Amino acid sequence: MPITLFANEDFRMKKLVLLTITIGVLLFAGCVTGEKMTSLRPGMSKEEVEKILGRPDGFEAAGTQEAYKYSKRLMSGRSWDQADYVLLFDGGKLVKYGPGTIYFREVHSNTQNINIHWH
């Protein structure tokens, strides 16, 4: 029986280590978007931005402008501290970014700009 006892303890320890690693990976993978935003700079390409933030949750395009939307992303390490982030590109280059909301254009609108309310 002592062999079984050690085998069970070894199995429990492996489960605990695996659980700890899994939680750490999930916390790291869910890195705070607000912190990642500090790596962005005006003039970056869409590809450079996607390497940092990943693919956007949505986008809107008008004329030479395109806005990426990252929905309900963490601003800090607190789960209640969430925001929608908007990144505005003009001619494929990042010109403005931060917490905001994209307002959809009317279908019959003649405007060539994307309407964004920055928070």
C-alpha positions as CSV (number, residue, x, y, z in Angstrom):
1,M,0.0,0.0,0.0
2,P,2.8,2.6,0.6
3,I,3.5,2.6,-3.2
4,T,-0.1,3.5,-4.0
5,L,0.0,6.3,-1.4
6,F,3.1,7.8,-3.0
7,A,1.6,7.3,-6.5
8,N,-1.6,9.2,-5.5
9,E,0.4,12.0,-3.9
10,D,2.6,12.3,-7.0
11,F,-0.6,12.4,-9.2
12,R,-2.1,15.1,-7.0
13,M,1.1,17.1,-7.1
14,K,1.2,16.8,-10.9
15,K,-2.4,18.0,-11.1
16,L,-1.6,21.0,-8.8
17,V,1.4,22.0,-10.9
18,L,-0.6,21.6,-14.1
19,L,-3.5,23.7,-12.7
20,T,-1.0,26.4,-11.6
21,I,0.6,26.5,-15.0
22,T,-2.8,26.6,-16.7
23,I,-4.0,29.6,-14.6
24,G,-0.7,31.4,-15.2
25,V,-0.9,30.9,-19.0
26,L,-4.5,32.1,-19.0
27,L,-3.7,35.2,-17.0
28,F,-0.7,35.9,-19.3
29,A,-2.6,35.2,-22.5
30,G,-5.3,37.6,-21.3
31,C,-2.7,40.3,-21.0
32,V,-4.2,43.7,-20.4
33,T,-5.0,45.4,-23.7
34,G,-4.4,48.8,-22.0
35,E,-0.8,47.8,-21.3
36,K,-0.3,46.6,-24.9
37,M,-1.6,49.9,-26.2
38,T,1.5,51.6,-24.9
39,S,3.5,49.7,-27.6
40,L,1.5,51.3,-30.4
41,R,2.9,54.4,-32.2
42,P,1.3,56.6,-34.9
43,G,2.5,55.5,-38.4
44,M,2.4,51.8,-37.6
45,S,0.9,49.5,-40.3
46,K,-2.1,47.3,-39.7
47,E,0.1,44.3,-39.7
48,E,2.4,45.7,-37.0
49,V,-0.7,46.5,-34.8
50,E,-2.1,43.0,-35.3
51,K,1.1,41.5,-34.1
52,I,0.7,43.4,-30.8
53,L,-3.1,43.2,-30.3
54,G,-4.2,40.3,-32.4
55,R,-7.0,40.5,-35.0
56,P,-9.7,43.1,-34.3
57,D,-13.2,42.1,-33.3
58,G,-14.6,44.4,-36.0
59,F,-13.9,47.2,-38.3
60,E,-15.4,50.0,-40.3
61,A,-14.0,51.5,-43.5
62,A,-14.7,54.8,-45.4
63,G,-12.6,56.3,-48.1
64,T,-8.9,56.0,-47.1
65,Q,-9.8,55.5,-43.4
66,E,-10.3,52.2,-41.5
67,A,-11.2,51.7,-37.9
68,Y,-10.4,48.6,-35.9
69,K,-12.5,47.7,-32.9
70,Y,-11.4,45.6,-29.9
71,S,-14.4,45.0,-27.8
72,K,-14.6,44.7,-24.0
73,R,-10.9,44.5,-23.4
74,L,-9.2,45.0,-20.0
75,M,-7.8,48.4,-19.4
76,S,-6.0,47.2,-16.2
77,G,-5.7,43.9,-14.3
78,R,-9.2,44.3,-12.8
79,S,-12.0,42.4,-14.4
80,W,-14.5,45.2,-14.1
81,D,-12.1,47.7,-15.8
82,Q,-13.1,47.1,-19.4
83,A,-13.4,49.3,-22.5
84,D,-13.9,49.1,-26.2
85,Y,-10.7,50.2,-28.0
86,V,-10.7,51.9,-31.4
87,L,-7.7,52.3,-33.7
88,L,-8.0,54.7,-36.6
89,F,-5.9,54.1,-39.7
90,D,-5.6,56.4,-42.7
91,G,-3.9,55.1,-45.8
92,G,-3.1,51.9,-43.9
93,K,-1.1,53.7,-41.2
94,L,-2.2,54.2,-37.6
95,V,-3.2,57.8,-36.8
96,K,-5.1,57.6,-33.5
97,Y,-6.0,55.0,-30.9
98,G,-7.6,54.6,-27.5
99,P,-10.9,53.8,-25.7
100,G,-13.8,54.8,-27.9
101,T,-16.9,53.9,-29.8
102,I,-17.4,53.7,-33.6
103,Y,-20.7,55.1,-34.8
104,F,-22.0,53.6,-38.0
105,R,-22.5,55.9,-40.9
106,E,-25.9,56.2,-42.5
107,V,-26.1,54.2,-45.8
108,H,-27.1,57.3,-47.7
109,S,-24.5,59.5,-46.0
110,N,-22.0,61.4,-48.2
111,T,-19.4,61.6,-45.5
112,Q,-16.0,59.9,-46.1
113,N,-14.9,59.9,-42.5
114,I,-15.6,57.3,-39.8
115,N,-17.5,58.8,-36.9
116,I,-15.7,57.9,-33.6
117,H,-16.4,59.1,-30.1
118,W,-13.2,59.0,-28.1
119,H,-13.5,58.4,-24.4
